[in-house]
């Protein structure tokens, strides 16, 4: 991707992206996905509640290692139907050339639902 030719976002556009902290409370296999993925059940706290997301993170993460982990997700994208599963948010991570995803991590545990700025 060539970043030199991209139009920069203005501050108002960036502020519209709702990135929030959630804790993974359950992880399910997702055999129907086209690419290997998990179904994540996420707790965003009292304001946003429980949401679900499909995440292609099976190359690096085991299900047992994800439960209890805090992640960052965008919560104001439109929902996305993936097979019979409705993904309600987008979990964020760094994507390598091979498709290997490394989740964004917090240095300290924080309250679920906190906004990322």
C-alpha positions as CSV (number, residue, x, y, z in Angstrom):
1,X,0.0,0.0,0.0
2,X,1.4,3.4,-1.0
3,X,0.7,5.8,1.8
4,X,2.2,8.8,0.0
5,X,-0.8,9.1,-2.3
6,X,-3.5,8.7,0.4
7,X,-5.6,11.7,1.4
8,X,-5.0,12.3,5.2
9,X,-8.0,12.1,7.6
10,X,-9.0,15.2,9.3
11,X,-9.4,15.1,13.1
12,X,-13.3,15.0,12.9
13,X,-13.1,11.9,10.7
14,X,-10.8,10.2,13.1
15,X,-13.0,11.0,16.1
16,X,-15.9,9.2,14.4
17,X,-14.0,5.9,14.7
18,X,-15.2,4.3,18.0
19,X,-12.4,2.1,19.3
20,X,-13.2,0.5,22.6
21,X,-11.7,-1.9,25.1
22,X,-13.4,-5.3,25.6
23,X,-12.6,-8.5,27.5
24,X,-12.9,-11.8,25.6
25,X,-15.4,-13.9,27.6
26,X,-15.7,-16.8,25.2
27,X,-14.1,-18.2,22.0
28,X,-15.8,-20.6,19.7
29,X,-14.5,-22.5,16.6
30,X,-15.8,-21.1,13.3
31,X,-15.5,-24.0,10.8
32,X,-17.8,-22.3,8.3
33,X,-15.4,-19.4,7.8
34,X,-13.7,-19.2,4.4
35,X,-10.3,-18.5,6.2
36,X,-9.5,-20.0,9.6
37,X,-11.2,-17.8,12.3
38,X,-12.7,-17.8,15.8
39,X,-16.0,-16.4,16.9
40,X,-15.2,-14.1,19.9
41,X,-17.7,-13.1,22.5
42,X,-16.6,-9.7,23.9
43,X,-17.7,-7.8,27.0
44,X,-17.6,-4.0,26.4
45,X,-19.0,-3.1,29.8
46,X,-22.4,-1.7,30.9
47,X,-22.7,0.9,28.2
48,X,-22.1,-1.3,25.1
49,X,-22.7,-4.8,26.6
50,X,-21.8,-8.0,24.9
51,X,-20.9,-8.1,21.2
52,X,-19.6,-10.8,18.9
53,X,-16.8,-10.7,16.3
54,X,-15.2,-13.0,13.8
55,X,-11.4,-12.9,14.0
56,X,-8.8,-14.5,11.8
57,X,-6.3,-15.0,14.6
58,X,-5.9,-18.8,14.7
59,X,-2.3,-18.8,13.4
60,X,-1.0,-17.2,16.6
61,X,-3.6,-17.7,19.3
62,X,-5.1,-20.7,21.0
63,X,-8.7,-20.4,22.3
64,X,-7.7,-21.0,25.9
65,X,-5.2,-18.1,25.8
66,X,-7.8,-15.6,24.6
67,X,-10.4,-15.9,27.3
68,X,-9.9,-13.1,29.8
69,X,-7.6,-11.1,27.5
70,X,-8.5,-7.5,26.8
71,X,-8.6,-6.4,23.1
72,X,-9.3,-3.2,21.2
73,X,-12.2,-3.2,18.7
74,X,-14.1,-0.7,16.4
75,X,-17.7,-0.8,17.5
76,X,-19.3,1.6,15.0
77,X,-18.8,-0.2,11.8
78,X,-21.9,-1.8,10.2
79,X,-22.6,-5.4,11.3
80,X,-21.2,-8.0,8.9
81,X,-22.9,-11.3,8.1
82,X,-20.3,-14.0,7.8
83,X,-22.1,-17.3,6.9
84,X,-24.6,-17.8,9.7
85,X,-22.6,-15.6,12.1
86,X,-23.2,-11.8,12.5
87,X,-20.0,-10.0,13.4
88,X,-20.9,-6.9,15.4
89,X,-17.5,-5.2,15.8
90,X,-14.0,-5.4,14.3
91,X,-11.2,-6.6,16.6
92,X,-7.9,-4.7,15.8
93,X,-4.5,-6.2,15.1
94,X,-1.4,-5.8,13.0
95,X,-1.5,-8.0,9.9
96,X,1.7,-9.4,8.5
97,X,2.3,-10.3,4.8
98,X,1.4,-14.0,5.5
99,X,-1.9,-13.0,7.0
100,X,-0.7,-13.6,10.6
101,X,-2.5,-11.2,12.9
102,X,-1.1,-9.9,16.2
103,X,-3.8,-8.4,18.4
104,X,-3.3,-4.9,19.8
105,X,-2.4,-5.2,23.5
106,X,-2.9,-3.0,26.5
107,X,-0.1,-2.6,29.0
108,X,-2.5,-2.6,32.0
109,X,-6.0,-3.9,32.6
110,X,-8.6,-1.2,32.2
111,X,-12.3,-0.8,32.5
112,X,-14.3,-2.5,29.6
113,X,-15.8,0.0,27.2
114,X,-13.1,2.7,27.6
115,X,-12.6,4.6,24.4
116,X,-9.2,4.6,22.6
117,X,-8.1,8.0,21.3
